[in-house]
Amino acid sequence: MSAPMATMAAMNRPVDLAASLDLGLPWRNRFAGLGEAFYTLRSPTPLPAPEWVGTSPAVADLIGLDRAWLASPAALDAFTGNLAIAGTQPLASVYSGHQFGHWAGQLGDGRAILLGEVDAAAGLQEVQLKGAGLTPYSRMGDGRAVLRSSIREFLCSEAMHALGIPTSRALCVTGSHAPVRREEIETAAVVTRVAPSFIRFGHFEHFSHNGMHDELRQLADFVVDNFYPACRQQPGNPYAALLEAVAARTAEMVAQWQAVGFCHGVMNTDNMSILGLTIDYGPFQFLDAFNPGHICNHSDTGGRYAYNRQPNIAYWNLFALGQALLPLMDDQQQALDALEPYKALMPAALQRRMNAKLGLSEVQDGDADLTETLMKLMATDAVDFTIFWRRLSHAANGPLEPVRDLFLQREAFDTWAGRWQARLQAQAGFDAATTQAQMLATNPQVVLRNHLGELAIQRARQGDFSELARLQNALEHPFEALAGQEDLAAFPPDWASQIEISCSS
């Protein structure tokens, strides 16, 4: 057999379960306990000659894994899927969903394999290998992830956590020279993802759409009992209470996205977490120049998931979840009533976060107009989103000129700045130095801009992971000054606007 054929054969042969590695972690397999209707048992498929690309010691701490051991060859094999882990019950879950507004039918974990849950001090955490090989739900795919997308997910998971935004985490990413075909031939990688649960809106849609109402109730009971126990303590239908609670968490998450200029890029219902976590990092982007209608996903030709549409799309997805839960409710109105609070919760949550970015401790009449006027000015002049907010933070107790320099409409900005300063100083007990410190702790200096990720990816493709490590360290401390690394907080180069990110990975 030729070398390429031998490599491809190895890539399609699941790992041998007879030999397993004991990580010393207390594993549980609650999702596996739901039964065969929810998943297919599937072991990872090994990759040849794996190598470390990046690791997160903080996530190792989260699940109780020894940091030093994480750098070992055994860990490399285990988290590439080349070595079975004792106590785990690897599986791929089935779900369905709406993609770009259309019913896509059955989907499922096409390249992700859930190992199980670690009973950690922070609570049970599911551990999942993304890019671990073919599953029964791979459809026309190959079950693999490529290096570029794996690096982006690894970095963004940890960046979002450092920004205080609910998210899945990433323990590590490993790479291999094994070829993977996308628009071009790339190389394979595996991301080890961690979250309290990877259950999605699409899991509920799957059972509801297929008339499997007993399984739908079983899944809903599992989620309520393990993640939303208060829903059983409230009067009325517990599943309506679940929908309302999920909507509230989703509202807070999306408000945080908007406040930091984050575009998810592919808000399909199968990419929406039942726990209100940011999951499935694909064609995401943090805004450079502020454009409310920015589309970060090259595959999104209609602009469905543009930045300014994210709040309404989240509601659309919640409505789809409500439809899926209808068999467990008394009537349709019960679902509509559960969703209604989102319409007020999301804008209120966003205004609170915008006020914090402006150094305002509480929301008052006129604050929405103050924010809206500013955003219109920023959009008209295509002001860099992150740099503006960071400079404004310094201006709370310093000169305004560096902020003013970002605008072409100087007089209009001066008028707005006068309103902002008057509003600041009218706060009870206002102190300029304290306000500046609070704003600097709210408005990050560094975010994962596309060009920063691209530079790290280009180096990694050459076997140099130093830029990834440098960027990771900065992203884990986004509010701190970048002494000697100011390039990570600089304006993007001209070529950054030419980067195209699509759904392919």
Protein Blocks (a to p, Z undefined) as FASTA:
>chain_A
ZZklmmmmmmmgccdfkbccdehiacddfklmnojklpccddddddehiadfbdcfklmm
mnopafklmmpmklmmmmnopaccehiacddddddddeehiaebjabjfkbccfbdcddf
kopaddddehiapcfklmmanoiacfklmmmmmmmmmmmmmnopacdddfbdcddfbdcd
dfbccdddddddddfbfcdfklmmmmmmnopaklmmmmmmmmmmmmmmmlmmpgcjfklm
mmmmmmmmmmmmmmmmmmnopafhpacfklccfklpaehiakbccdfbdcfkbcfbfklm
nommgmklmmmmmmmmmmmmmmmmmmmmmblklmmmmmmmmmmmmmmmmmmmmmmmnopa
bdcehklmmmmmmmmmmmmnopafklmmmmmmmmmnccfklmmmmpmblmlmmmmmmmmm
mmmmmpghiafklmmmmmmmmmcfbdcdfklmmmmmmmmmnopaklmmmmmmmmmmmmbc
cehilmmmgccdfklmmpccdfbZZ
